[in-house]
Structures are given as C-alpha cells and as structure tokens.
Amino acid sequence: MSENPFLLSVEKVIRILLVVFFMMLQYHCKRSFKPSAELASTPSDFEPGTPPNDYVEINSSIAVMGAWDYTLVDGSSPCLEMVDKALGSDFANSTINFLPTHGFLVDPPHDGTEKIVTASLQEFRGAKPLTWGNRICYRVSERACNPPTLAMIKTFEDGMAACFEKVFSKGRGISITPHVDDGKREGRWRNSHALGLVIEGDWECEKYVDSYYCAMLVPIANAIKRTRITSLPVYFSAQGEMGATVFAYTSQYSHAIALLRESLDPRSDDPKIKFGISLNFNKIFGNFPTQYLSSRAFKELLKKLDFFGASAYTNLTLAADGSLPFLQFDQVFNSVNQELAAIKTDLKKDASHLELIFSEVGIGGSVDSKKPATSGRDALSAPWAGIHGTFNPKTNPWSDPDVANGAIQFYCGLSLYLSKNLVPSASPWRERVKGAFIWNLASWDIQGLYHTSSVAKQGSYLIPEVGLAIKKYNETGVYRCPTQKFPRDPSIVN
C-alpha cells in the first residue's frame, strides 16, 4: 500500500511544532551581565522571539511626590518631562502608572480610638503604631506640607490633567495609585495610618476641602474627565499601600468608589474604566486590630471593585544554579490571602471576578534601606529595601555587578511569571495578574525615570541592561536573561 502524502505532511507539521514547543520551554535566563557600552554594540544578544499569545507588560510609574512635580510653569512641569521620557522609544509602555502623593496629618487619640490603638499595640508588638486622622496636607516643598486650599487643589488637578492628556494623546492608557506620606516627616508609615476619607460626612466638599476624598480623589477624577479618550483604559486605585484606612473605613471606600464611578462612568457600562484598591503584600491591615475588622463590609467592598492590587516586594530566593524560580511571585497574593483569612475572606472565592495587579514591583538593592546590599542574593531577599533620596554614586547599589545581576535576575523571573503562555505552569494567581508597575523612585528606579534618580556628571540608578531588556520584553513578550548565573553559593547542596 502506498503512503498517504497528506498524512506525511501532517506528520512533518507536528514534528516542527514539537521542536518549536520544546525550544520555547528551554527559554530561561540566558544573557551575561555586560557593561552598557558593550551591550549597545551587540544587539544580537537580544534574539527576536515569537510573542506569546498572553503576556503582561512591565510598565513604568511616574512618581508625583509633591507640588514641585505637578505645578505647571509656562505649560511645563517635571511630571510632563517624565511622561515624555516614559512615552519615548527607550520604554515601550502601553500604560503609565501615576503615583500622586500628598501628606497625612495625625490627630491625637480620643475616646473612640484609644481602645483600638491600645488593642493594636497589644496585637502587633514592635510594629509601627497605628495613627488616626482625617485631614491631609499638600507637600509644597521637601519640608513643608500645608492644608490645601481650593486654589491649591485646582493647581493639582490642572497639573495631573496635563500629564494624563499627554499620555492619552499618544494612545496609551493610565493607572493611578494615590499615596499619602507622613506630612510631619516623623517616620510614620502610610500603611498604619487610619485615614478617614471625609470630614464630618462632607461628601460634597462644601465645608471641608482638606479631606482625602476632596483633595486627592475628586481632583484626580476631574482630571481624568477633562482629558480621557474613551477608547483608552483607566485603572483607578482608591489608594496605594494604605491598609489601615481601608479596613478602618471600609464602608466609606465603598461609597467613594460608587461616587467616582458615577462621575466617570454614569452608566457603569464602560469596560475601560476600572476601580480598585492596592495593599501591601504583608501587614495588609496596617496594624489595625483584627477584632475590630468587618468581614461583611470588606466583602461588600470587593463586589464594587474591578481589580485588586498588591505591592510585590516578597522575599525571593535563588535556585542552586543561580536562577530565580519565577513562581515565587505567587507569594505576593499567597501572603495577602493568608492574612485575609483573619476576616474570613478568600480572594479565590470572594474576589474571583477581580483582576490582580502588581501595583508596585521592584528591587531596591539593599537589605535594611540604610546601605547597599553586598550581593545579589541579599538584595533579592529584601526587594522592599532600597537607598532613598537623590542619586549618590557612593551609595549606588547597582555599581556592584553582583548586586546589579540580582536586579537582572529579578526582572528575568518577573517576566517569566508574566509570560503566561510562553512558560505555562500551575498557579492560583498567575492567570489573573493583568498589570505590573515598577516603583520608579530612588534606587528601585532601575529605568532612571524620576528626575532625582540621575545627577549630571555623577551617574544614575539606571541599569541599561535591565531597561533595554524590559523594553524588548514589552515589545515582543520575550525577556532575554543572562547566561552567567550568580557565583554558586557553597552553602547550597543539591
């Protein structure tokens, strides 16, 4: 009997597909750490890859740390300059995250809060103490944080509108993750501040304009309304890495999001406008005592959301061969979910409809936020730790090739985690992760985006190798990782 030529053709196609499949499975961290000049002369190191059908970009964030960043002067601002940079050919961002930041003010404990503060101290011994307050201030300089006036709020709205408009005009989407820092600069953590959204129920912002809702959320919503192109996505988180406020005032957050949604999407039928909250990966309650938490109220809040964000700074460990097992990024939402169990809430069951976002992601190159790490392994063990302030070449962690290699491994593992079809795996969270935004500030700013991350004639926190690899990944879905692993740790035994 003669062989069927059709069956032979099918067999050849199957063989080719199998070869391609196994080549893709062998994709792993394969590119040595090289000086940027050498990298620039050898673009072939980044081999063209076949984009997977489903991958999530690693996008940049614009830190708007105070009035000095958003105030328009002759039509320009540092925010606009950073937007221009992030929209440029060196980044390939399809969505840009904004981090508008004001200050919070602390009220002294009173009859209604003293017992909760006491319970917090008992439950979270050694942690940063829980603070209260429902007023915010505007950071007008590095040392001054003033109560906002209507004129100051208008300046903030105009500045953010200009930045949003620039992004929308280029056909890109935006994400907003508002923050508040200690207005008195006394070292208090935003996550442990129980911030009320309004003052004395003034949701109309008629009497009290210095509340978080009136001076942060409303002007941001107005700026979006003024500039948005309807076909482009907007991810609007009500806050960022601020846990105590969400769990102390859960019902207020439900109401605020309903008001914001009505303002931006009156018919609630625009799939491009999404609302969410963003918590830290651990200590999600911000030291708010669990005995006072409401499971029912939080589950009601989850029903009103479209996405749930978390800061992705979980400790990471290298494998024996020096590579970073990418499924460790599951620990981010594993940790959040384990803590939510204290209020009988499960993100898999009670929030299965929500997209998941790495609202902050990055590695800072330290272990204690005081000095640079001495190895990439150490830096990976504490991605949350970095060197704060303006770039200083003497304390630049990335000047050490081994620590810089840790950053390369970090983003290699992150890209593999986000390349869902290219590197399939069993994961309870991976398929739901729809966004990842770098914390572009201080030593975490490995793209050199924030204006104090670079100092003329001194250097920058930019790691060119990582910046270029992220750009190529965003364009193709393939991140080319280094072949040279970390020096083998002799303490690791196979």
C-alpha positions, 0 to 999 in steps of 0.5 A: 500500500502506498503512503498517504502524502497528506498524512506525511505532511501532517506528520512533518507539521507536528514534528516542527511544532514539537521542536518549536514547543520544546525550544520555547520551554528551554527559554530561561535566563540566558544573557551575561551581565555586560557593561552598557557600552558593550551591550549597545554594540551587540544587539544580537544578544537580544534574539527576536522571539515569537510573542506569546499569545498572553503576556503582561507588560512591565510598565513604568510609574511616574512618581508625583511626590509633591507640588514641585512635580505637578505645578505647571510653569509656562505649560511645563512641569517635571511630571510632563518631562517624565511622561515624555521620557516614559512615552519615548522609544527607550520604554515601550509602555502601553500604560503609565502608572501615576503615583500622586502623593500628598501628606497625612496629618495625625490627630491625637487619640480620643475616646473612640480610638484609644481602645483600638490603638491600645488593642493594636499595640497589644496585637502587633508588638514592635510594629509601627503604631497605628495613627488616626486622622482625617485631614491631609496636607499638600507637600509644597516643598521637601519640608513643608506640607500645608492644608490645601486650599481650593486654589491649591487643589485646582493647581493639582488637578490642572497639573495631573490633567496635563500629564494624563492628556499627554499620555492619552494623546499618544494612545496609551492608557493610565493607572493611578495609585494615590499615596499619602506620606507622613506630612510631619516627616516623623517616620510614620508609615502610610500603611498604619495610618487610619485615614478617614476619607471625609470630614464630618460626612462632607461628601460634597466638599462644601465645608471641608476641602482638606479631606482625602476624598476632596483633595486627592480623589475628586481632583484626580477624577476631574482630571481624568474627565477633562482629558480621557479618550474613551477608547483608552483604559483607566485603572483607578486605585482608591489608594496605594499601600494604605491598609489601615484606612481601608479596613478602618473605613471600609464602608466609606471606600465603598461609597467613594468608589460608587461616587467616582464611578458615577462621575466617570462612568454614569452608566457603569457600562464602560469596560475601560474604566476600572476601580480598585484598591492596592495593599501591601503584600504583608501587614495588609491591615496596617496594624489595625486590630483584627477584632475590630475588622468587618468581614461583611463590609470588606466583602461588600467592598470587593463586589464594587471593585474591578481589580485588586492590587498588591505591592510585590516586594516578597522575599525571593530566593535563588535556585542552586544554579543561580536562577530565580524560580519565577513562581515565587511571585505567587507569594505576593497574593499567597501572603495577602490571602493568608492574612485575609483569612483573619476576616474570613475572606478568600480572594479565590472565592470572594474576589474571583471576578477581580483582576490582580495587579502588581501595583508596585514591583521592584528591587531596591538593592539593599537589605535594611534601606540604610546601605547597599546590599553586598550581593545579589542574593541579599538584595533579592531577599529584601526587594522592599529595601532600597537607598532613598533620596537623590542619586549618590554614586557612593551609595549606588547599589547597582555599581556592584555587578553582583548586586546589579545581576540580582536586579537582572535576575529579578526582572528575568523571573518577573517576566517569566511569571508574566509570560503566561503562555510562553512558560505555562505552569500551575498557579492560583494567581498567575492567570489573573495578574493583568498589570505590573508597575515598577516603583520608579523612585530612588534606587528601585528606579532601575529605568532612571525615570524620576528626575532625582534618580540621575545627577549630571556628571555623577551617574544614575540608578539606571541599569541599561541592561535591565531597561533595554531588556524590559523594553524588548520584553514589552515589545515582543513578550520575550525577556532575554536573561543572562547566561552567567548565573550568580557565583554558586553559593557553597552553602547550597547542596543539591 
